[in-house]
Amino acid sequence: MPDVRVSEDLWSTGMLPEGILERWLVEDGARVRAGEAVAAVRIGEALHDIVSPVGGRLEVVAPASEVVDPGCIIAEVHA
């Protein structure tokens, strides 16, 4: 099953603070499409959409307001 990850590319330097999973844009268990924005992560002053890599049913593994690190898994997508 594919993972929804917070891309390491969102941190332009190692000096930025950790990220915060601001909110989920879809509910746990919802069907999502590949490329659909599913969550919003704040890193410094910027808010970034996190997209699903594939279509399927989203299973949230990180709650809103959680601190996130580069590359961390925030959800899984089941076919």
PyMOL Python script that loads the backbone (N, CA, C, O; Angstrom):
from pymol import cmd

cmd.read_pdbstr("""\
ATOM      1  N   MET A   1       0.845  -1.183   0.000  1.00  0.00           N
ATOM      2  CA  MET A   1       0.000   0.000   0.000  1.00  0.00           C
ATOM      3  C   MET A   1       0.886   1.240   0.000  1.00  0.00           C
ATOM      4  O   MET A   1       1.836   1.321   0.779  1.00  0.00           O
ATOM      5  N   PRO A   2       0.593   2.180  -0.843  1.00  0.00           N
ATOM      6  CA  PRO A   2       1.389   3.412  -0.920  1.00  0.00           C
ATOM      7  C   PRO A   2       1.190   4.305   0.306  1.00  0.00           C
ATOM      8  O   PRO A   2       0.117   4.342   0.908  1.00  0.00           O
ATOM      9  N   ASP A   3       2.242   5.009   0.648  1.00  0.00           N
ATOM     10  CA  ASP A   3       2.209   5.940   1.778  1.00  0.00           C
ATOM     11  C   ASP A   3       2.057   7.370   1.283  1.00  0.00           C
ATOM     12  O   ASP A   3       2.533   7.721   0.203  1.00  0.00           O
ATOM     13  N   VAL A   4       1.388   8.187   2.086  1.00  0.00           N
ATOM     14  CA  VAL A   4       1.348   9.631   1.855  1.00  0.00           C
ATOM     15  C   VAL A   4       2.419  10.210   2.766  1.00  0.00           C
ATOM     16  O   VAL A   4       2.315  10.113   3.989  1.00  0.00           O
ATOM     17  N   ARG A   5       3.445  10.811   2.180  1.00  0.00           N
ATOM     18  CA  ARG A   5       4.584  11.338   2.938  1.00  0.00           C
ATOM     19  C   ARG A   5       4.684  12.850   2.798  1.00  0.00           C
ATOM     20  O   ARG A   5       4.218  13.436   1.821  1.00  0.00           O
ATOM     21  N   VAL A   6       5.302  13.463   3.798  1.00  0.00           N
ATOM     22  CA  VAL A   6       5.643  14.880   3.728  1.00  0.00           C
ATOM     23  C   VAL A   6       6.995  14.949   3.017  1.00  0.00           C
ATOM     24  O   VAL A   6       8.004  14.489   3.551  1.00  0.00           O
ATOM     25  N   SER A   7       7.014  15.517   1.829  1.00  0.00           N
ATOM     26  CA  SER A   7       8.219  15.538   1.003  1.00  0.00           C
ATOM     27  C   SER A   7       9.369  16.273   1.682  1.00  0.00           C
ATOM     28  O   SER A   7       9.189  17.348   2.255  1.00  0.00           O
ATOM     29  N   GLU A   8      10.542  15.676   1.608  1.00  0.00           N
ATOM     30  CA  GLU A   8      11.746  16.324   2.141  1.00  0.00           C
ATOM     31  C   GLU A   8      12.062  17.604   1.378  1.00  0.00           C
ATOM     32  O   GLU A   8      12.742  18.485   1.904  1.00  0.00           O
ATOM     33  N   ASP A   9      11.577  17.716   0.146  1.00  0.00           N
ATOM     34  CA  ASP A   9      11.834  18.896  -0.683  1.00  0.00           C
ATOM     35  C   ASP A   9      11.179  20.163  -0.129  1.00  0.00           C
ATOM     36  O   ASP A   9      11.557  21.270  -0.511  1.00  0.00           O
ATOM     37  N   LEU A  10      10.197  20.009   0.772  1.00  0.00           N
ATOM     38  CA  LEU A  10       9.528  21.183   1.342  1.00  0.00           C
ATOM     39  C   LEU A  10      10.443  21.964   2.277  1.00  0.00           C
ATOM     40  O   LEU A  10      10.214  23.148   2.523  1.00  0.00           O
ATOM     41  N   TRP A  11      11.470  21.314   2.797  1.00  0.00           N
ATOM     42  CA  TRP A  11      12.440  21.995   3.650  1.00  0.00           C
ATOM     43  C   TRP A  11      13.591  22.442   2.761  1.00  0.00           C
ATOM     44  O   TRP A  11      14.404  21.618   2.342  1.00  0.00           O
ATOM     45  N   SER A  12      13.669  23.726   2.472  1.00  0.00           N
ATOM     46  CA  SER A  12      14.707  24.214   1.561  1.00  0.00           C
ATOM     47  C   SER A  12      16.081  24.233   2.215  1.00  0.00           C
ATOM     48  O   SER A  12      17.101  24.139   1.532  1.00  0.00           O
ATOM     49  N   THR A  13      16.106  24.353   3.535  1.00  0.00           N
ATOM     50  CA  THR A  13      17.374  24.300   4.269  1.00  0.00           C
ATOM     51  C   THR A  13      17.155  23.522   5.547  1.00  0.00           C
ATOM     52  O   THR A  13      16.017  23.312   5.966  1.00  0.00           O
ATOM     53  N   GLY A  14      18.221  23.101   6.156  1.00  0.00           N
ATOM     54  CA  GLY A  14      18.124  22.396   7.429  1.00  0.00           C
ATOM     55  C   GLY A  14      17.814  23.319   8.587  1.00  0.00           C
ATOM     56  O   GLY A  14      17.628  22.857   9.713  1.00  0.00           O
ATOM     57  N   MET A  15      17.756  24.637   8.326  1.00  0.00           N
ATOM     58  CA  MET A  15      17.553  25.593   9.407  1.00  0.00           C
ATOM     59  C   MET A  15      16.079  25.892   9.672  1.00  0.00           C
ATOM     60  O   MET A  15      15.752  26.530  10.673  1.00  0.00           O
ATOM     61  N   LEU A  16      15.181  25.437   8.785  1.00  0.00           N
ATOM     62  CA  LEU A  16      13.763  25.686   9.011  1.00  0.00           C
ATOM     63  C   LEU A  16      13.273  24.851  10.184  1.00  0.00           C
ATOM     64  O   LEU A  16      13.800  23.768  10.441  1.00  0.00           O
ATOM     65  N   PRO A  17      12.269  25.348  10.896  1.00  0.00           N
ATOM     66  CA  PRO A  17      11.726  24.581  12.015  1.00  0.00           C
ATOM     67  C   PRO A  17      10.985  23.346  11.516  1.00  0.00           C
ATOM     68  O   PRO A  17      10.774  23.169  10.317  1.00  0.00           O
ATOM     69  N   GLU A  18      10.599  22.508  12.454  1.00  0.00           N
ATOM     70  CA  GLU A  18       9.800  21.348  12.062  1.00  0.00           C
ATOM     71  C   GLU A  18       8.482  21.813  11.464  1.00  0.00           C
ATOM     72  O   GLU A  18       8.079  22.964  11.631  1.00  0.00           O
ATOM     73  N   GLY A  19       7.828  20.913  10.776  1.00  0.00           N
ATOM     74  CA  GLY A  19       6.529  21.229  10.195  1.00  0.00           C
ATOM     75  C   GLY A  19       5.406  20.837  11.134  1.00  0.00           C
ATOM     76  O   GLY A  19       5.603  20.066  12.074  1.00  0.00           O
ATOM     77  N   ILE A  20       4.229  21.375  10.869  1.00  0.00           N
ATOM     78  CA  ILE A  20       3.025  21.051  11.636  1.00  0.00           C
ATOM     79  C   ILE A  20       1.954  20.601  10.644  1.00  0.00           C
ATOM     80  O   ILE A  20       1.692  21.286   9.655  1.00  0.00           O
ATOM     81  N   LEU A  21       1.341  19.459  10.908  1.00  0.00           N
ATOM     82  CA  LEU A  21       0.209  19.014  10.104  1.00  0.00           C
ATOM     83  C   LEU A  21      -0.983  19.865  10.515  1.00  0.00           C
ATOM     84  O   LEU A  21      -1.655  19.575  11.504  1.00  0.00           O
ATOM     85  N   GLU A  22      -1.238  20.919   9.744  1.00  0.00           N
ATOM     86  CA  GLU A  22      -2.276  21.906  10.089  1.00  0.00           C
ATOM     87  C   GLU A  22      -3.672  21.298  10.088  1.00  0.00           C
ATOM     88  O   GLU A  22      -4.436  21.466  11.039  1.00  0.00           O
ATOM     89  N   ARG A  23      -4.001  20.581   8.997  1.00  0.00           N
ATOM     90  CA  ARG A  23      -5.352  20.018   8.908  1.00  0.00           C
ATOM     91  C   ARG A  23      -5.411  18.979   7.792  1.00  0.00           C
ATOM     92  O   ARG A  23      -4.602  18.973   6.864  1.00  0.00           O
ATOM     93  N   TRP A  24      -6.393  18.114   7.924  1.00  0.00           N
ATOM     94  CA  TRP A  24      -6.711  17.166   6.870  1.00  0.00           C
ATOM     95  C   TRP A  24      -7.750  17.801   5.964  1.00  0.00           C
ATOM     96  O   TRP A  24      -8.706  18.405   6.450  1.00  0.00           O
ATOM     97  N   LEU A  25      -7.579  17.673   4.660  1.00  0.00           N
ATOM     98  CA  LEU A  25      -8.510  18.234   3.687  1.00  0.00           C
ATOM     99  C   LEU A  25      -9.590  17.228   3.298  1.00  0.00           C
ATOM    100  O   LEU A  25     -10.599  17.594   2.694  1.00  0.00           O
ATOM    101  N   VAL A  26      -9.374  15.958   3.646  1.00  0.00           N
ATOM    102  CA  VAL A  26     -10.366  14.897   3.439  1.00  0.00           C
ATOM    103  C   VAL A  26     -10.464  14.102   4.735  1.00  0.00           C
ATOM    104  O   VAL A  26      -9.540  14.116   5.548  1.00  0.00           O
ATOM    105  N   GLU A  27     -11.568  13.417   4.923  1.00  0.00           N
ATOM    106  CA  GLU A  27     -11.769  12.648   6.147  1.00  0.00           C
ATOM    107  C   GLU A  27     -11.098  11.287   6.065  1.00  0.00           C
ATOM    108  O   GLU A  27     -10.907  10.733   4.982  1.00  0.00           O
ATOM    109  N   ASP A  28     -10.744  10.757   7.233  1.00  0.00           N
ATOM    110  CA  ASP A  28     -10.203   9.409   7.340  1.00  0.00           C
ATOM    111  C   ASP A  28     -11.213   8.435   6.732  1.00  0.00           C
ATOM    112  O   ASP A  28     -12.402   8.491   7.048  1.00  0.00           O
ATOM    113  N   GLY A  29     -10.743   7.552   5.868  1.00  0.00           N
ATOM    114  CA  GLY A  29     -11.616   6.576   5.225  1.00  0.00           C
ATOM    115  C   GLY A  29     -12.202   7.029   3.901  1.00  0.00           C
ATOM    116  O   GLY A  29     -12.850   6.244   3.209  1.00  0.00           O
ATOM    117  N   ALA A  30     -11.981   8.290   3.538  1.00  0.00           N
ATOM    118  CA  ALA A  30     -12.523   8.820   2.278  1.00  0.00           C
ATOM    119  C   ALA A  30     -11.781   8.230   1.085  1.00  0.00           C
ATOM    120  O   ALA A  30     -10.610   7.865   1.191  1.00  0.00           O
ATOM    121  N   ARG A  31     -12.464   8.138  -0.045  1.00  0.00           N
ATOM    122  CA  ARG A  31     -11.826   7.732  -1.298  1.00  0.00           C
ATOM    123  C   ARG A  31     -11.155   8.967  -1.894  1.00  0.00           C
ATOM    124  O   ARG A  31     -11.756  10.039  -1.964  1.00  0.00           O
ATOM    125  N   VAL A  32      -9.905   8.804  -2.322  1.00  0.00           N
ATOM    126  CA  VAL A  32      -9.144   9.914  -2.899  1.00  0.00           C
ATOM    127  C   VAL A  32      -8.629   9.504  -4.272  1.00  0.00           C
ATOM    128  O   VAL A  32      -8.527   8.318  -4.585  1.00  0.00           O
ATOM    129  N   ARG A  33      -8.308  10.502  -5.082  1.00  0.00           N
ATOM    130  CA  ARG A  33      -7.730  10.286  -6.406  1.00  0.00           C
ATOM    131  C   ARG A  33      -6.224  10.569  -6.356  1.00  0.00           C
ATOM    132  O   ARG A  33      -5.756  11.311  -5.493  1.00  0.00           O
ATOM    133  N   ALA A  34      -5.487   9.986  -7.267  1.00  0.00           N
ATOM    134  CA  ALA A  34      -4.059  10.279  -7.391  1.00  0.00           C
ATOM    135  C   ALA A  34      -3.887  11.764  -7.660  1.00  0.00           C
ATOM    136  O   ALA A  34      -4.564  12.314  -8.530  1.00  0.00           O
ATOM    137  N   GLY A  35      -3.002  12.420  -6.937  1.00  0.00           N
ATOM    138  CA  GLY A  35      -2.738  13.839  -7.121  1.00  0.00           C
ATOM    139  C   GLY A  35      -3.666  14.755  -6.352  1.00  0.00           C
ATOM    140  O   GLY A  35      -3.491  15.973  -6.384  1.00  0.00           O
ATOM    141  N   GLU A  36      -4.663  14.191  -5.652  1.00  0.00           N
ATOM    142  CA  GLU A  36      -5.601  15.006  -4.875  1.00  0.00           C
ATOM    143  C   GLU A  36      -4.942  15.490  -3.587  1.00  0.00           C
ATOM    144  O   GLU A  36      -4.281  14.714  -2.896  1.00  0.00           O
ATOM    145  N   ALA A  37      -5.121  16.768  -3.262  1.00  0.00           N
ATOM    146  CA  ALA A  37      -4.608  17.314  -2.003  1.00  0.00           C
ATOM    147  C   ALA A  37      -5.397  16.704  -0.851  1.00  0.00           C
ATOM    148  O   ALA A  37      -6.627  16.748  -0.840  1.00  0.00           O
ATOM    149  N   VAL A  38      -4.681  16.132   0.124  1.00  0.00           N
ATOM    150  CA  VAL A  38      -5.349  15.465   1.247  1.00  0.00           C
ATOM    151  C   VAL A  38      -5.052  16.109   2.589  1.00  0.00           C
ATOM    152  O   VAL A  38      -5.797  15.910   3.549  1.00  0.00           O
ATOM    153  N   ALA A  39      -3.965  16.884   2.671  1.00  0.00           N
ATOM    154  CA  ALA A  39      -3.585  17.505   3.941  1.00  0.00           C
ATOM    155  C   ALA A  39      -2.839  18.804   3.674  1.00  0.00           C
ATOM    156  O   ALA A  39      -2.344  19.041   2.572  1.00  0.00           O
ATOM    157  N   ALA A  40      -2.767  19.646   4.711  1.00  0.00           N
ATOM    158  CA  ALA A  40      -2.004  20.896   4.638  1.00  0.00           C
ATOM    159  C   ALA A  40      -0.968  20.889   5.758  1.00  0.00           C
ATOM    160  O   ALA A  40      -1.298  20.653   6.921  1.00  0.00           O
ATOM    161  N   VAL A  41       0.280  21.148   5.397  1.00  0.00           N
ATOM    162  CA  VAL A  41       1.391  21.164   6.351  1.00  0.00           C
ATOM    163  C   VAL A  41       2.018  22.552   6.349  1.00  0.00           C
ATOM    164  O   VAL A  41       2.296  23.115   5.291  1.00  0.00           O
ATOM    165  N   ARG A  42       2.237  23.099   7.545  1.00  0.00           N
ATOM    166  CA  ARG A  42       2.892  24.402   7.684  1.00  0.00           C
ATOM    167  C   ARG A  42       4.356  24.183   8.049  1.00  0.00           C
ATOM    168  O   ARG A  42       4.682  23.474   9.001  1.00  0.00           O
ATOM    169  N   ILE A  43       5.229  24.816   7.259  1.00  0.00           N
ATOM    170  CA  ILE A  43       6.666  24.801   7.530  1.00  0.00           C
ATOM    171  C   ILE A  43       7.105  26.249   7.527  1.00  0.00           C
ATOM    172  O   ILE A  43       7.080  26.905   6.485  1.00  0.00           O
ATOM    173  N   GLY A  44       7.504  26.752   8.674  1.00  0.00           N
ATOM    174  CA  GLY A  44       7.796  28.175   8.796  1.00  0.00           C
ATOM    175  C   GLY A  44       6.521  28.956   8.544  1.00  0.00           C
ATOM    176  O   GLY A  44       5.497  28.693   9.175  1.00  0.00           O
ATOM    177  N   GLU A  45       6.571  29.912   7.632  1.00  0.00           N
ATOM    178  CA  GLU A  45       5.398  30.733   7.307  1.00  0.00           C
ATOM    179  C   GLU A  45       4.586  30.172   6.142  1.00  0.00           C
ATOM    180  O   GLU A  45       3.505  30.679   5.841  1.00  0.00           O
ATOM    181  N   ALA A  46       5.095  29.131   5.484  1.00  0.00           N
ATOM    182  CA  ALA A  46       4.449  28.606   4.274  1.00  0.00           C
ATOM    183  C   ALA A  46       3.524  27.430   4.585  1.00  0.00           C
ATOM    184  O   ALA A  46       3.839  26.578   5.416  1.00  0.00           O
ATOM    185  N   LEU A  47       2.380  27.401   3.903  1.00  0.00           N
ATOM    186  CA  LEU A  47       1.423  26.302   4.013  1.00  0.00           C
ATOM    187  C   LEU A  47       1.488  25.499   2.711  1.00  0.00           C
ATOM    188  O   LEU A  47       1.330  26.058   1.626  1.00  0.00           O
ATOM    189  N   HIS A  48       1.718  24.193   2.822  1.00  0.00           N
ATOM    190  CA  HIS A  48       1.894  23.326   1.651  1.00  0.00           C
ATOM    191  C   HIS A  48       0.812  22.257   1.616  1.00  0.00           C
ATOM    192  O   HIS A  48       0.486  21.666   2.646  1.00  0.00           O
ATOM    193  N   ASP A  49       0.252  22.006   0.430  1.00  0.00           N
ATOM    194  CA  ASP A  49      -0.675  20.892   0.252  1.00  0.00           C
ATOM    195  C   ASP A  49       0.126  19.610   0.074  1.00  0.00           C
ATOM    196  O   ASP A  49       1.145  19.594  -0.617  1.00  0.00           O
ATOM    197  N   ILE A  50      -0.339  18.542   0.698  1.00  0.00           N
ATOM    198  CA  ILE A  50       0.246  17.216   0.533  1.00  0.00           C
ATOM    199  C   ILE A  50      -0.752  16.405  -0.285  1.00  0.00           C
ATOM    200  O   ILE A  50      -1.938  16.363   0.042  1.00  0.00           O
ATOM    201  N   VAL A  51      -0.271  15.759  -1.352  1.00  0.00           N
ATOM    202  CA  VAL A  51      -1.168  15.051  -2.266  1.00  0.00           C
ATOM    203  C   VAL A  51      -1.009  13.536  -2.137  1.00  0.00           C
ATOM    204  O   VAL A  51       0.034  13.027  -1.726  1.00  0.00           O
ATOM    205  N   SER A  52      -2.071  12.846  -2.501  1.00  0.00           N
ATOM    206  CA  SER A  52      -2.047  11.387  -2.503  1.00  0.00           C
ATOM    207  C   SER A  52      -1.280  10.901  -3.735  1.00  0.00           C
ATOM    208  O   SER A  52      -1.496  11.412  -4.834  1.00  0.00           O
ATOM    209  N   PRO A  53      -0.388   9.921  -3.565  1.00  0.00           N
ATOM    210  CA  PRO A  53       0.365   9.423  -4.719  1.00  0.00           C
ATOM    211  C   PRO A  53      -0.469   8.530  -5.641  1.00  0.00           C
ATOM    212  O   PRO A  53      -0.143   8.377  -6.819  1.00  0.00           O
ATOM    213  N   VAL A  54      -1.548   7.939  -5.107  1.00  0.00           N
ATOM    214  CA  VAL A  54      -2.409   7.031  -5.876  1.00  0.00           C
ATOM    215  C   VAL A  54      -3.856   7.209  -5.423  1.00  0.00           C
ATOM    216  O   VAL A  54      -4.128   7.861  -4.416  1.00  0.00           O
ATOM    217  N   GLY A  55      -4.764   6.626  -6.174  1.00  0.00           N
ATOM    218  CA  GLY A  55      -6.163   6.634  -5.772  1.00  0.00           C
ATOM    219  C   GLY A  55      -6.469   5.471  -4.845  1.00  0.00           C
ATOM    220  O   GLY A  55      -5.810   4.433  -4.903  1.00  0.00           O
ATOM    221  N   GLY A  56      -7.473   5.646  -3.987  1.00  0.00           N
ATOM    222  CA  GLY A  56      -7.886   4.583  -3.072  1.00  0.00           C
ATOM    223  C   GLY A  56      -8.521   5.163  -1.821  1.00  0.00           C
ATOM    224  O   GLY A  56      -8.938   6.321  -1.798  1.00  0.00           O
ATOM    225  N   ARG A  57      -8.591   4.338  -0.776  1.00  0.00           N
ATOM    226  CA  ARG A  57      -9.174   4.764   0.498  1.00  0.00           C
ATOM    227  C   ARG A  57      -8.062   5.255   1.422  1.00  0.00           C
ATOM    228  O   ARG A  57      -7.089   4.541   1.664  1.00  0.00           O
ATOM    229  N   LEU A  58      -8.211   6.478   1.936  1.00  0.00           N
ATOM    230  CA  LEU A  58      -7.194   7.102   2.780  1.00  0.00           C
ATOM    231  C   LEU A  58      -7.334   6.642   4.225  1.00  0.00           C
ATOM    232  O   LEU A  58      -8.421   6.691   4.801  1.00  0.00           O
ATOM    233  N   GLU A  59      -6.222   6.193   4.805  1.00  0.00           N
ATOM    234  CA  GLU A  59      -6.178   5.857   6.229  1.00  0.00           C
ATOM    235  C   GLU A  59      -5.189   6.806   6.902  1.00  0.00           C
ATOM    236  O   GLU A  59      -3.982   6.716   6.677  1.00  0.00           O
ATOM    237  N   VAL A  60      -5.701   7.708   7.720  1.00  0.00           N
ATOM    238  CA  VAL A  60      -4.880   8.697   8.419  1.00  0.00           C
ATOM    239  C   VAL A  60      -4.068   8.002   9.513  1.00  0.00           C
ATOM    240  O   VAL A  60      -4.611   7.209  10.283  1.00  0.00           O
ATOM    241  N   VAL A  61      -2.760   8.300   9.580  1.00  0.00           N
ATOM    242  CA  VAL A  61      -1.924   7.747  10.649  1.00  0.00           C
ATOM    243  C   VAL A  61      -1.312   8.836  11.525  1.00  0.00           C
ATOM    244  O   VAL A  61      -0.713   8.528  12.556  1.00  0.00           O
ATOM    245  N   ALA A  62      -1.451  10.093  11.139  1.00  0.00           N
ATOM    246  CA  ALA A  62      -0.945  11.214  11.943  1.00  0.00           C
ATOM    247  C   ALA A  62      -2.089  12.205  12.150  1.00  0.00           C
ATOM    248  O   ALA A  62      -2.726  12.623  11.183  1.00  0.00           O
ATOM    249  N   PRO A  63      -2.354  12.582  13.390  1.00  0.00           N
ATOM    250  CA  PRO A  63      -3.458  13.513  13.650  1.00  0.00           C
ATOM    251  C   PRO A  63      -3.101  14.947  13.280  1.00  0.00           C
ATOM    252  O   PRO A  63      -1.927  15.308  13.203  1.00  0.00           O
ATOM    253  N   ALA A  64      -4.132  15.758  13.054  1.00  0.00           N
ATOM    254  CA  ALA A  64      -3.923  17.193  12.838  1.00  0.00           C
ATOM    255  C   ALA A  64      -3.206  17.763  14.053  1.00  0.00           C
ATOM    256  O   ALA A  64      -3.383  17.279  15.171  1.00  0.00           O
ATOM    257  N   SER A  65      -2.401  18.785  13.831  1.00  0.00           N
ATOM    258  CA  SER A  65      -1.584  19.477  14.841  1.00  0.00           C
ATOM    259  C   SER A  65      -0.333  18.703  15.235  1.00  0.00           C
ATOM    260  O   SER A  65       0.407  19.144  16.115  1.00  0.00           O
ATOM    261  N   GLU A  66      -0.083  17.573  14.611  1.00  0.00           N
ATOM    262  CA  GLU A  66       1.110  16.777  14.888  1.00  0.00           C
ATOM    263  C   GLU A  66       2.343  17.450  14.277  1.00  0.00           C
ATOM    264  O   GLU A  66       2.267  18.039  13.199  1.00  0.00           O
ATOM    265  N   VAL A  67       3.473  17.357  14.973  1.00  0.00           N
ATOM    266  CA  VAL A  67       4.753  17.811  14.432  1.00  0.00           C
ATOM    267  C   VAL A  67       5.210  16.773  13.410  1.00  0.00           C
ATOM    268  O   VAL A  67       5.187  15.574  13.685  1.00  0.00           O
ATOM    269  N   VAL A  68       5.626  17.238  12.230  1.00  0.00           N
ATOM    270  CA  VAL A  68       6.074  16.328  11.175  1.00  0.00           C
ATOM    271  C   VAL A  68       7.509  16.654  10.773  1.00  0.00           C
ATOM    272  O   VAL A  68       7.934  17.809  10.790  1.00  0.00           O
ATOM    273  N   ASP A  69       8.232  15.614  10.417  1.00  0.00           N
ATOM    274  CA  ASP A  69       9.616  15.729   9.971  1.00  0.00           C
ATOM    275  C   ASP A  69       9.692  15.429   8.480  1.00  0.00           C
ATOM    276  O   ASP A  69       8.769  14.833   7.927  1.00  0.00           O
ATOM    277  N   PRO A  70      10.777  15.830   7.819  1.00  0.00           N
ATOM    278  CA  PRO A  70      10.929  15.531   6.398  1.00  0.00           C
ATOM    279  C   PRO A  70      10.815  14.031   6.120  1.00  0.00           C
ATOM    280  O   PRO A  70      11.470  13.220   6.774  1.00  0.00           O
ATOM    281  N   GLY A  71       9.984  13.675   5.152  1.00  0.00           N
ATOM    282  CA  GLY A  71       9.840  12.285   4.743  1.00  0.00           C
ATOM    283  C   GLY A  71       8.908  11.438   5.590  1.00  0.00           C
ATOM    284  O   GLY A  71       8.733  10.254   5.300  1.00  0.00           O
ATOM    285  N   CYS A  72       8.304  12.005   6.629  1.00  0.00           N
ATOM    286  CA  CYS A  72       7.465  11.187   7.512  1.00  0.00           C
ATOM    287  C   CYS A  72       6.155  10.793   6.829  1.00  0.00           C
ATOM    288  O   CYS A  72       5.647  11.505   5.963  1.00  0.00           O
ATOM    289  N   ILE A  73       5.627   9.649   7.240  1.00  0.00           N
ATOM    290  CA  ILE A  73       4.365   9.124   6.714  1.00  0.00           C
ATOM    291  C   ILE A  73       3.220   9.707   7.529  1.00  0.00           C
ATOM    292  O   ILE A  73       3.224   9.641   8.759  1.00  0.00           O
ATOM    293  N   ILE A  74       2.231  10.283   6.829  1.00  0.00           N
ATOM    294  CA  ILE A  74       1.076  10.838   7.534  1.00  0.00           C
ATOM    295  C   ILE A  74      -0.206  10.061   7.237  1.00  0.00           C
ATOM    296  O   ILE A  74      -1.197  10.208   7.952  1.00  0.00           O
ATOM    297  N   ALA A  75      -0.195   9.233   6.184  1.00  0.00           N
ATOM    298  CA  ALA A  75      -1.369   8.432   5.831  1.00  0.00           C
ATOM    299  C   ALA A  75      -0.942   7.288   4.921  1.00  0.00           C
ATOM    300  O   ALA A  75       0.159   7.278   4.372  1.00  0.00           O
ATOM    301  N   GLU A  76      -1.855   6.322   4.779  1.00  0.00           N
ATOM    302  CA  GLU A  76      -1.676   5.222   3.841  1.00  0.00           C
ATOM    303  C   GLU A  76      -2.883   5.211   2.916  1.00  0.00           C
ATOM    304  O   GLU A  76      -3.979   5.613   3.307  1.00  0.00           O
ATOM    305  N   VAL A  77      -2.678   4.748   1.686  1.00  0.00           N
ATOM    306  CA  VAL A  77      -3.777   4.653   0.728  1.00  0.00           C
ATOM    307  C   VAL A  77      -3.957   3.184   0.364  1.00  0.00           C
ATOM    308  O   VAL A  77      -3.027   2.531  -0.109  1.00  0.00           O
ATOM    309  N   HIS A  78      -5.171   2.671   0.592  1.00  0.00           N
ATOM    310  CA  HIS A  78      -5.505   1.278   0.304  1.00  0.00           C
ATOM    311  C   HIS A  78      -6.338   1.213  -0.967  1.00  0.00           C
ATOM    312  O   HIS A  78      -7.230   2.034  -1.182  1.00  0.00           O
ATOM    313  N   ALA A  79      -6.038   0.234  -1.802  1.00  0.00           N
ATOM    314  CA  ALA A  79      -6.775   0.063  -3.064  1.00  0.00           C
ATOM    315  C   ALA A  79      -8.233  -0.253  -2.821  1.00  0.00           C
ATOM    316  O   ALA A  79      -8.994  -0.427  -3.773  1.00  0.00           O
TER     317      ALA A  79
END
""", "prot")
cmd.dss("prot")
cmd.show_as("cartoon", "prot")
cmd.util.cbc("prot")
cmd.orient("prot")
